[in-house]
Every structure is written in structure tokens, then in C-alpha cells.
């Protein structure tokens, strides 16, 4: 028997500058105030989603969805460009 596919609809996916810190849904690391990030408003399997993504993490996730064919993901994924993120955090004197 074929497994039913979940429904997904993205209402908006915008690039914005963080006025306050957010948590990236892909890598679970902090999105720093003043950083450009992606904000997604969507519905997946009937549940509203309001996700914040580092731009590099969103690209990594898009690649992962394409390659794996999966519609779901776990958090705490490896962050692309982690060393650059660490430099940015250190420059601002915050802990990741």
C-alpha cells in the first residue's frame, strides 16, 4: 500500500533583517540581531509553521529535500559555513 503524502503550502518566504535574535529551525543556532535571515510562513499537514532560517541553512535544507525526497526533517542539523558563523558571534561577543 502506498503511503499518503503530507500536504505543504508556503504562504510566504521572505528575506529580512533580524531586529532581535531568533533560533534557526535547521541548525538550532542563534540568528543574531542585525543578520539577514529567511522567514517562512507555511502549513504542513494542517499545522501552521513560522520558521526562521539562516540563509545558508535554508539552501542546505532545499538541497537535502531535493536529494532525499523526504518532506520532513529534524532540527540540530550541521550548519553550513559554521566557522564564519563562529567568527560573527565572536565579533559580537555572544556565545553560540
C-alpha positions in Angstrom: 0.0 0.0 0.0 1.3 3.4 -0.9 2.0 5.9 1.9 0.0 9.1 1.8 2.0 12.3 1.1 1.7 15.1 3.6 0.3 18.4 2.3 2.6 21.5 2.3 1.8 25.1 1.3 4.2 28.0 1.7 2.3 31.3 2.1 5.5 33.4 2.3 9.2 33.1 2.3 10.9 36.4 2.8 14.4 37.6 3.4 14.6 40.1 6.3 17.0 41.6 8.8 16.6 40.4 12.4 15.6 43.0 14.9 16.0 40.5 17.7 17.6 37.1 18.0 15.8 34.1 16.5 16.5 30.4 16.5 17.2 28.7 13.2 14.9 25.7 12.6 17.5 23.8 10.6 20.7 24.0 12.8 19.1 25.3 16.1 21.8 28.0 16.4 21.0 31.6 17.1 20.2 34.0 14.3 21.9 37.2 15.5 20.2 40.6 15.6 21.2 42.5 12.5 21.7 39.4 10.5 19.8 38.7 7.3 17.7 35.6 7.6 14.7 33.8 5.9 11.2 33.8 7.4 8.8 31.1 6.2 5.1 31.0 6.9 3.6 27.8 5.8 1.1 25.0 6.6 2.3 21.3 6.7 -0.2 18.5 7.3 -2.7 21.0 8.6 -0.3 22.7 11.1 0.9 26.3 10.8 4.6 26.8 10.7 6.5 30.0 11.3 10.2 29.2 10.7 13.3 31.3 10.8 16.3 30.1 8.8 19.9 31.2 8.3 20.2 31.8 4.6 22.9 29.1 4.2 20.8 26.6 6.3 17.7 27.2 4.0 19.9 26.5 0.9 21.2 23.4 2.6 17.7 22.3 3.5 16.5 22.8 -0.1 19.3 20.7 -1.3 18.6 18.0 1.3 14.9 17.9 0.4 15.8 17.6 -3.3 18.3 14.8 -2.8 16.5 12.8 -0.1 12.9 13.1 -1.5 11.8 13.5 2.1 9.2 16.0 3.3 10.3 16.1 6.9 13.5 17.0 8.7 14.9 17.0 12.2 16.5 20.1 13.9 20.1 20.3 15.0 21.5 19.6 11.5 25.0 20.6 10.7 25.3 24.3 9.9 26.9 25.2 6.6 29.6 27.8 7.0 29.9 27.2 10.7 33.3 28.8 11.0 32.1 32.0 9.5 29.1 32.0 12.0 31.5 31.5 14.9 33.6 34.5 13.7 30.5 36.6 13.5 29.4 35.5 17.0 32.8 36.1 18.5 33.0 39.6 16.9 29.7 40.4 18.6 30.8 38.9 21.9 28.0 36.4 22.2 28.0 32.7 22.8 26.5 30.5 20.0 
